Amino acid sequence: MSPTSRTTVSTAGCGRVLPRPAEGVWPGLQDPGENRLRMTVARGLVRSAVTRLPMHLVWPDGSVEGDTAGPALRLIRPEAFFTRLGRQGLIGFGEGWMVGDWDSPDLVGVLRVMVDHIEELVPRPLRNLRRLYDRGQPREEVAADAEVSQENVHRHYDLSNDLFALFLDESMVYSAAWFDPRRPAEPLVDAQHRKIDGILDLAGVRPGQHVLEIGTGWGEAAIRAARRGARVTTLTLSVEQAELARARAERAGVSDRITIDVRDYREATGSYDAVISIEMIEAVGERFWPEYFRTVDRLLVPGGRFGLQSITMPHHRLEATKASYTWIHKYVFPGGLIPSLEAVDETLARYTTMRVDERRSIGLDYAETLHRWRASFLAHGDEVRALGFDETFVRMWDFYLAYSEAGFASRYLDDYQLGIARP
């Protein structure tokens, strides 16, 4: 069937109409607003895009536009969908999913098409119109001091330890795993331990050393470092994570070798043989990358090493989007920014005595990690709701996990483990 063909199909099972989100919990989501001009422009752009992209639209009457060999985007409330899209761009696109204005039996597939063709979604002459709805990240969310950083962390990581336990494996590690390609059915916990061991190796962690960890998570990296015979000081801004990490260290029998401090990394003192940090730099913010790396440089003893794991994006995309306010900022990770490898190298060269001397990519492994997390999250949907999270939240996290999986699967995003030392 040609990409521009239009047919009619049954809409049975296309998606259910969701209850409107409570205004007090989800302010602004009930009403998409009114702007006939922007709605009309958005409708035209979407219909034009599907003539070029390997996907198709399914309208409420069952008619189809686009390439039916690709994934389907099913319109449930078209006017609301196009209005949100016209008023807020991709933020409106994500919000439309959250409230059920559109649906898809292959959400990752739809998002993968969009990521793969991101440069083609909007004609170049119209890209400057982005400034009409993209006002940049709110000043109160951009990490400036420990208090702001702690509030940003609280909004995501302090949602509920029980929530994260529903979809993470028993290691409670919330970052990219590193899979053995020879073991396609490898348990996630094994791949997470391989990832942690990889970072510890890059940092040269050995018995008798004092190790600093920036970003505790739920304690698994600190536990594995302690099991190597190291003494660990680990820093977090999440009170809930710290409490569970202490309990897990106690159960693992290594609590005597681990100190867990609820403290900003900028307040760290002392000297350390090794420093590790796993997917924490994304929350630092571009303005504070120099201070982040200077802090590590200051704390490392001569000959010490730094094992860093970071999500990365291509440098040209970082430069093009670093001032933007995205759906991820608004609903998942306020105040964050994903660096590029070039940005890391440049910051190290300008502000520290350290350089990257080893690197490995595990970005495709993150796509698999996210695929497993999302499957587990959806399988435990009723338990998520039983914790007090509503349908809008469930759809929001479904979108977040699918969006992230698509980004890594397409290689728009990558994830690197970096060994950093003084040359």
Secondary structure as the mmCIF struct_conf table of DSSP 4:
data_model
#
loop_
_struct_conf.conf_type_id
_struct_conf.id
_struct_conf.beg_label_comp_id
_struct_conf.beg_label_asym_id
_struct_conf.beg_label_seq_id
_struct_conf.end_label_comp_id
_struct_conf.end_label_asym_id
_struct_conf.end_label_seq_id
TURN_TY1_P TURN_TY1_P1 PRO A 3 THR A 4
STRN STRN1 ARG A 6 THR A 8
TURN_TY1_P TURN_TY1_P2 ALA A 12 GLY A 13
BEND BEND1 CYS A 14 CYS A 14
HELX_LH_PP_P HELX_LH_PP_P1 ARG A 16 ALA A 22
TURN_TY1_P TURN_TY1_P3 GLU A 23 VAL A 25
BEND BEND2 TRP A 26 TRP A 26
TURN_TY1_P TURN_TY1_P4 PRO A 27 GLY A 28
BEND BEND3 GLN A 30 GLN A 30
HELX_RH_AL_P HELX_RH_AL_P1 ARG A 36 ALA A 49
TURN_TY1_P TURN_TY1_P5 VAL A 50 ARG A 52
BEND BEND4 LEU A 53 PRO A 54
STRN STRN2 HIS A 56 VAL A 58
TURN_TY1_P TURN_TY1_P6 PRO A 60 ASP A 61
BEND BEND5 GLY A 62 GLY A 62
STRN STRN3 SER A 63 GLY A 66
TURN_TY1_P TURN_TY1_P7 THR A 68 ALA A 69
BEND BEND6 GLY A 70 GLY A 70
STRN STRN4 ALA A 72 LEU A 75
BEND BEND7 ILE A 76 ARG A 77
HELX_RH_AL_P HELX_RH_AL_P2 PRO A 78 GLN A 88
TURN_TY1_P TURN_TY1_P8 GLY A 89 GLY A 89
HELX_RH_AL_P HELX_RH_AL_P3 LEU A 90 VAL A 99
TURN_TY1_P TURN_TY1_P9 GLY A 100 GLY A 100
BEND BEND8 ASP A 101 ASP A 101
STRN STRN5 TRP A 102 ASP A 103
BEND BEND9 PRO A 105 PRO A 105
HELX_RH_AL_P HELX_RH_AL_P4 LEU A 107 ASP A 116
TURN_TY1_P TURN_TY1_P10 HIS A 117 HIS A 117
HELX_RH_3T_P HELX_RH_3T_P1 ILE A 118 GLU A 120
BEND BEND10 LEU A 121 VAL A 122
HELX_RH_3T_P HELX_RH_3T_P2 ARG A 124 LEU A 132
TURN_TY1_P TURN_TY1_P11 TYR A 133 TYR A 133
BEND BEND11 GLN A 137 GLN A 137
TURN_TY1_P TURN_TY1_P12 ARG A 139 GLU A 141
BEND BEND12 VAL A 142 VAL A 142
BEND BEND13 ASP A 145 ASP A 145
HELX_RH_AL_P HELX_RH_AL_P5 ALA A 146 TYR A 157
TURN_TY1_P TURN_TY1_P13 ASP A 158 ASP A 158
BEND BEND14 LEU A 159 LEU A 159
HELX_RH_AL_P HELX_RH_AL_P6 ASN A 161 PHE A 167
BEND BEND15 LEU A 168 LEU A 168
TURN_TY1_P TURN_TY1_P14 GLU A 170 SER A 171
BEND BEND16 SER A 175 SER A 175
TURN_TY1_P TURN_TY1_P15 PRO A 181 ARG A 182
TURN_TY1_P TURN_TY1_P16 PRO A 184 ALA A 185
HELX_RH_AL_P HELX_RH_AL_P7 LEU A 188 LEU A 202
TURN_TY1_P TURN_TY1_P17 ALA A 203 GLY A 204
TURN_TY1_P TURN_TY1_P18 PRO A 207 GLY A 208
STRN STRN6 HIS A 210 ILE A 214
TURN_TY1_P TURN_TY1_P19 GLY A 217 TRP A 218
BEND BEND17 GLY A 219 GLY A 219
HELX_RH_AL_P HELX_RH_AL_P8 GLU A 220 ARG A 227
TURN_TY1_P TURN_TY1_P20 ARG A 228 GLY A 229
STRN STRN7 ARG A 231 THR A 236
BEND BEND18 LEU A 237 LEU A 237
HELX_RH_AL_P HELX_RH_AL_P9 VAL A 239 ALA A 252
TURN_TY1_P TURN_TY1_P21 GLY A 253 GLY A 253
HELX_RH_3T_P HELX_RH_3T_P3 SER A 255 ARG A 257
STRN STRN8 ILE A 258 VAL A 262
HELX_RH_3T_P HELX_RH_3T_P4 TYR A 265 GLU A 267
BEND BEND19 GLY A 270 GLY A 270
STRN STRN9 TYR A 272 ILE A 278
BEND BEND20 GLU A 279 GLU A 279
HELX_RH_3T_P HELX_RH_3T_P5 ILE A 281 ALA A 283
TURN_TY1_P TURN_TY1_P22 VAL A 284 VAL A 284
HELX_RH_3T_P HELX_RH_3T_P6 GLU A 286 PHE A 288
HELX_RH_AL_P HELX_RH_AL_P10 TRP A 289 LEU A 299
STRN STRN10 LEU A 300 THR A 312
HELX_RH_AL_P HELX_RH_AL_P11 HIS A 315 THR A 321
TURN_TY1_P TURN_TY1_P23 LYS A 322 ALA A 323
HELX_RH_AL_P HELX_RH_AL_P12 TRP A 327 TYR A 331
TURN_TY1_P TURN_TY1_P24 VAL A 332 VAL A 332
TURN_TY1_P TURN_TY1_P25 PRO A 334 GLY A 335
HELX_RH_AL_P HELX_RH_AL_P13 LEU A 341 TYR A 351
BEND BEND21 THR A 353 THR A 353
STRN STRN11 ARG A 355 SER A 361
HELX_RH_AL_P HELX_RH_AL_P14 GLY A 363 ALA A 379
TURN_TY1_P TURN_TY1_P26 HIS A 380 HIS A 380
HELX_RH_AL_P HELX_RH_AL_P15 GLY A 381 ALA A 386
TURN_TY1_P TURN_TY1_P27 LEU A 387 GLY A 388
HELX_RH_AL_P HELX_RH_AL_P16 GLU A 391 ALA A 409
TURN_TY1_P TURN_TY1_P28 SER A 410 ARG A 411
BEND BEND22 TYR A 412 LEU A 413
STRN STRN12 ASP A 414 ALA A 421
#
